[in-house]
Amino acid sequence: MPLSGPKLNQPVDPCTLLERGMQARGRDPALVSADGSWSWRDLDAVSTRLAGNLLGLGLQPGDRVASLMPNRDALVIHYLACLKAGLVTTPLNYRYTAREIDHALEVGKVAVLVSHAERDADIAASKLAKSLPLGVITYGARDGSGRRLEALMEDPSPGRPLPPPDPAAPAAVFFTSGSTGPAKGVTHSFTSLGWIIASKGAGLECRPQDVVMPCSSLSHEGGFGFALGALSTGSRVVVPRSLDAGEVLPLLRAHRPTVLWMLPAALIALVREGHAARGDFASLRLCVSGGDKVSPELEKEFTELTGFPIDELYGMTEIGCASVNPPSGKNKLGSVGRLCPGFSLSIRDENGQELATGREGRLWISSPTMMIGYWGDAAATAATVKDGWLDTGDVMKVDADGYIWFRGRKKQIIVHDGSNISPQEVEEALIEHPAVAAVGVVGVHDLVHGENVCAFVTVRDGMARPGSQELIRFARERVGYKAPEITVLLDEMPLNPSGKVDRSALKRMAEAALHAPQ
């Protein structure tokens, strides 16, 4: 029988999620960063002002507004404004190349792009950014030319009432790489996003006295949801501009957060950086990590440094945070915890049959947080969601206490620094090299990054063998951060019985090389 988490009574209204904090402590800080601080009242006022000015540009509710921004308090304000205006916020991975930017703009049929000035060169290289209906809004421009986000935040708005959006209408599109092909647009309605916000706040047991620091990209659903979920409970949010120790440690010391959310790769770098001390973490009641498996090495080193363990969680862009080791309950190390409020799960075999407790099988999830679909891709939606259940593609088991244990990925996705990388996308980039005859890409375990991208390559007859750095540079020009860290030249590419590249064989070869005596 399916297993269900605690009941979740109702979703948060994304358009009014600041009300609890405003009513209780309107003049207290709500959003802080190294750049400054916003009280609850000021945050509400500036986001309402920006919402009106965005509509004043000619945008209509339902229009997609993309953002290419690093973590900034202005990005949170932008999200709040889009929700209030009924616009569809469409965050882009800040590491996107010009090619990937164009893909997202094309898929989302974006009306306008908000972009940090430090990405001007990539915007100039984009084929589509210059032809968007309302062009580009820049943030952080030194010369102050063009349309600026700062001005839209500061200037008086037209003052027209903001019409409440249809709860079933799209509210956000998050681009994510699947196990095959280019990124798809995971679409959440105002209702499903409201359930995500409510479930995250409840799952982390956030309280008005909490100070929450989401140390991950706010352009991904994880950081986005944790920030808005905390604000909805009246918790203060601290925004780190980057995830390196030089940014994070001063914020830990200055603002004394009680809840820290951080990806494993960034967390292990913080622990090993050498300057962190136990006292830096003394204010925390909870440190949660996910997006990739928390390794035993990270758990051990973090506990030795701080005196308490990491609470591991599990989630997907399509459903939000589905499970977490309960903050006020038992933390079973190695488990991804118990179901969050509002979630149900089913462990099934390859034929879709329910499995008994303790048996490993494919994890299916049902929840009101579930996406309404992949933007413009009904076939992909139908393949993933069936009869109200979403096939995660991950192999899990559930113990007698309801704790969930991750056992592997059915999908061939590579998770590097918390970002999903499609092997096929990297292969398609490398196959463009004139000397490459065939290529197969797999992920290999790495303690710091989760997985590194390893590319196996064969060379065309009569062509000079390219060097490793040449291939890496070639791929990086095409897929940016998704480029391989490791390349291996083969005399012959292993194929499976159907004639396709045998990634299982490549995976074994990569792992054998990783563990071979030096």
N, C-alpha and C positions, 0 to 999 in steps of 0.2 A: 504494500500500500504506500502511496506517496506520503512523504513526511512534510509537515508544515511548521513554520516558525511562529513566533508570537503574533497576535493579531495587530493589525495597523488600522486604526479607525478611519482616517481620512487623509487625503493628500494636502500638502501645503499649497496655497495659492501663490504661484511664482511671482505674480504681479505685486503682492502685498507682503512678501516674506520679511520685510523689515519692521513690521508693525509691533511685534512683541518687544523688540529691543527699544523701539522709539517710545512706546508707552511706559516702559519700566525705567529706562535710563537714557532719555533722549540726548542729554548733553555729554554723556560718557563716550569714550572712544569705541567705535564699532569696527573700523578698518584701519590698520596701521601697517606701515612699512618703513624702510630706511628713508623713504622720500617724504614721509609726513604722516598725518593722522586725520581721520574723518570721524566726527561724532555721528550718532545715529541720525539725528535731525539733518545734519549737513549731507550725509550720504543719501538720505531720502530726497533731499532737495536737489542735489546735483544730478542724481540719476533721473529724476522727473524732468529737470531742465533739459538734459541731453535727449531724453525720449521725445520731448516736444520739438526740439531742434532737428532731430533726425527726420521726423515726419514733415517738418517744415522744408526739408530739402526736396520733397516730392515723393518720398518713400510711402508705401501703403502697407497696412498690416498684411502679413504673409510674405512680404519680400524678404529675400535672403540677404543678410548683412554679414559678410565674411570678415574675419580679423586675423591678421598675421602679426601677433604681438608677443613679446616675452612677458613673463610675470610682472605685472605692475598693478598698483591700486586702480589705475585708470581702466585696466581691462575688466576688473570686477564691476566698476561703475558702468562700463559699456554693456556688460551682460545684463545688469539690472535695468538699464535704460531700454534695451531691446525687448526684454520681457514686458515692461510697462507699456511699450508702444505696440505690442502685438507683432513685432518683427521676428524673423527666424534667425537667431544668432547661429553663425556658422564658423566655429573656430578652426583655424588651420594650424597644423603642426609647425612650430616656429623653425624647424630645421628643413622644411620643404625647399626643394630646388625650384627653379623657375618652371620646369616641366611639370612638377607635381602641383605647383600653384595653379597652373593652367588647367590641369585635370580637375581639381576641386572646383574651380570657377565654372568650368564647363558643365560638370555633373549637377552642381547646385543651381545653375542659371542665376548666378549671384548678381545683385543690383549694384552693390557698392562694396569696396574693400577698405577696411581700416588697417593701416600698416605702420609699423615703427620705421622711422627714418633710416635706421641702420640697415634696413633691407631694400633701400632704394635701388641698388644695382640689380637685384633680382627682379624687382618690379619692372625696371626698365627692360630686362631681358624677357619678361613675360609677354606672350603674344596676345593675351586676352585682357590683362589688367587695364590697359589704356583704353579699351573699347567698352568697358562696363557702362551701363546706362548712366550711373552717377559717379563714375570714375573712382578715384582713390582719396581717402581721408588720411592725412599723415599725422603721426604722433611723434614728438621729440625732434621736429625739424629745427635746425639752428637758425636758418635764415627767415623762418616764419612765413615763407611763401606758400601759396596754395591753400586748400581747405584743410584746417587743422582741428584735431579732436579737442585740443585744449580750449579753443575758441567756442566750440559747440557745447562744451561743458560750462563755460563761464558766461556766455552771452544769454540775455533774457530770451526765453522761449516764447512762441506765439501766444501761449496761454490758453489754447483750446483744450477742452477736456480730453483725456486719453480714454478712448473707448475700450471697455473690457473685451479681451479676445475670446473667441469660441474655445472652450476647454479642449475640444477635440482637434483643434487646429495645430499644425506644426509649430513648435517653439524653438527647437534646436536641431542642428544637423552636425554630428561629430564624425569626422572621417577617420576610418580605421582600416588597416590592411587585413584582408582575410588570408586564408591559407593559400589561395590562388588568385592571380590577377591583381589589378590595381585597387586602390582604396575605394571602399563603398561608403556611402553617406548614411550613417545610422541616425534615424529620425525619431525624435521624441515629441509628443504632443505636450501641451500645457498640463494635461492631466497626468501623463506618465512621468513627466519631469517633476511634477508636484509630488508624486508618490516616491520618486527617487530621493528627493530632498527630505521628505518626511522620514523615510526609512533610514537614511544615513544619520540623521540627527538622533533618531531613536536607537539605532544599532550601536552608536558610539556613546550612548547615554549622555549626550551633551546637555549642559545646564547653563543658565544665564551667567553663572560665575566662571565658566570655562573660558580659556584663551586657547584658540585652536590655530595651529600653524600647519597648513597643507604644503608640504615640501615636495611638490611635483608640478608638472606643467599644468597651468590653469586652462590650457587649450585642450586638454584631454578630459574625458568625462570624470575621471577620478578626482583630480584637483578641483575641477568645476563643481562637482557635486558635494565634495567635502566643504568647500568654502561657503556655498549657498546653504547647505544643510546646517552648518554651524550658525550662520547669520539668522536663519529661521527660528532657532531656539533662543536667540538673544545672546549667543556667545560672541565674544570679540574674535576677529580673524586677523592674523598676522601674515602678511604676504612677503615671502622671500623673492627677491628679484632674480636670484640664481640659486643653484643647489650646492654650491661649493662651500667648504667650511668657512672661508673668509666672509661669506654673507650670513650663513646659518648660525654660527656660534655667537656673533654679536647680538643677533635677534633673540636667541635663547637666553642670553645673559640680561638683555635690556627689558624684555617683555615677559619673561617667565611663563611661557605657555604651559598649559596643563595637558593638552592633547597634541601629539605630533604624528603626522601622517607622512611617510617617506618611502620611496621606492628602495628595494634592497641594494641596488648598485650605488645609489647616493648615500645610503645609510652606512654601508661598509666603508666607503671612502671617508665619511665623517668620523667613524670610529677609529680608522687607521691613520687619519691625517696627522695625529700626534699632539695636537694642542687641546683637544677636548678633555675635560676632567669630569669626575663624577658630579661635582657641584653644578655643572652646566645643565644637568638633566634633573636636578633635584625637584623642580617645580612640576614635573610631569606626573600625572596619574596614569597615563596611557601613551604607549607608542605603538602605532599600528603600521603594518607594512604589507604590501601586496603588489600586484602587477607582474610579479614573477615569484617563483618559489623562494622562500627564505631558507637559506642554507643552514645546516647545523653549525658551520663555522661562524657565520654572522650572528646567529643566536647566542653562541657561546661567548664571542668577543664582546657583543653588546651587553650581555648580562654581567660579565666581569667588569666592564667599565662603569655601568650605571647602577647595578645592584638589583635590576628587575628585568624580566624578559620582554621580548617583542610579542605583541598580539598579532598573529597572522590573519589575513582575510583573503577572500576570493571575490572577484567580480568581473564583469564584462561591460563594454560600452553599451551593448544591447539591453542590459538589465540593471546596471548599476552595481552596487555592493550587495552580493547575495548572502555572504556568510562572514562571520568574524568570531574569533575567540571572545566570549562575552566579557566585557570590561569588569563586571561585578561578579563574574562566575569563574569557573575553572579554566585555566589556560593550558590546553593540552599541546605541548610543544611538538611541532611537526604537522599538526592539524591546521586546516584553514578555518576551523571553528564550527559554530552552529549557525543555522539559518537566521538571517536578519528578519525583523518584523515585516510581515506581508508576503513572504516567500514560501513556496512549496517546491519540493524536489522529487524526482523519480529516477532511480538507478535502473537502467534497462540494458538488455543484451543487444546484440547486433540486429536481432529480429524485432526489437521493440517490446520485448516481454519484460515485465517487472521482475527484479531480482531480490532475493532475500537479504536481510540485514547482514552486513559483513562481506557481501560478494562485490567484486569489482565489476563495474560496467560504465556505460556512457551516462553522463549526467544530463538530465532534462530539467528545465526550470520553468515554473509558472508563477507569474507575479503581475500585479497591476503596474509595476515599474517597466514592464516590457516595452520595447520600441514599437512604434506603429508600422515600421518597415524600413527597408533600405530605399533611400531617395531615388525615385525613378527606376527601380529594379524590382519589379513584382516577382520575377522568377527566383531571384536570390532570396527574397523574403519568404516565398512559399517553400523553398528548400530548407529553410532554417526554422520556421515556426509552423507547427502542425497541431491543429485542434487546441490552440491556446498554450501549447508547450514549446519551449525553445530548446533546440538541440545544441548544447554547448560545444560538442566535439571533444570534451575532456573526459578522461577516465577517472572515476572516483569510487570510493567506498564509504559507507556510513557505519559507524560502530553502534553499539547498543545504547550509548548515551546521546546519540544524535550528532556526534562530531563527524565532520567530513574530512576525508583524507585524499589528497591529490595523488594520482598514480601515473599520470602521463597525458600526453596530448595526442589525440587522434589526428588532429590537423598537423601539417608540417610547418606550421608557422615558427619563426625564430623570434625569440623575445630578447632583445638587446637593450639594456638600460631602460627597461620598461616600455619600449616601443616595439610594436609588432612589425616584422619584416617578412614579406612574401619571398620565398626562394625563387619563384618564377620571375619576379620582377628583376632581381639581381641577375638571373641567368639571361634574361632578355637584354640587359644592358651589356653584359660581357660578350654575348654572341655577336654584337656589332663590331667587335675588334677584328680587324682583317686577318689576324693570324689564328683566331680561335675557331676550331672545328666543332667542338661540343663542350658543354659546360653543365655541371651539376652543383647545386649549392645546398649545404646543410648547416645546421647550427651545432656548435660544440660547446660543452659546458665550460663556463668561466666563472670563477668565484666573485670577481668584481662586477662583471657586466651581465651576469646571468647566462647568456650564450653569446659567442662570437660567430660571425659569419665566415664560413670556410667555403671557398670555391675550388672545385676540381675542374681542370681544363685540359683538353687535348688540342694539339696544334695541327693546322692544315699542312698537308704534304708540301714540301718545298719551301715552307715559310720559316723564318728565323724564330727561335723560341723566345717569346717575350719574358721579361723579368717580372718578378712579383710586384715590385713597386709600380712598374708600368701598367700592369693590369688593375691594380688598386686605384691608381690615379684615373685611369680610363673609366672605371665604374663610378668613381666618386663624381666625375663631371656629369654623369647621367642620373644617378640616384642618390647623390649626397651621402648622408650618414648611413645609408643602407649598404654602402660598399663593403666588400669583404675585408676582414683584418688579416686573413690567411688565404694564400693561393697555393695550389699544388698542381704541378704539371704531370699528367698521366700519358702513358703510351696508348692506352685504350680505355674508353669509357665503359664501365660496367652497365649492362642493360638487363632489364627484367624480361620475363617471357613474352610480354606484350610489345617489346621493343622500345620501351621507355627507359630513361635514365633510372638506374636502380639506386634510389637515395638511401635505402636501408644499407646497402653494401658500402656506399660512401660514408654513411654515418659510422659504421663499424671501423672503416679505415681511419677516419678522423679521430675517433676515440682511442683506437689502438696507438696511433702516433702520439696522441696527447699523453698517454700513460706509459709510453716506451721509456726504458732507462736512458738517461742522458749521458 
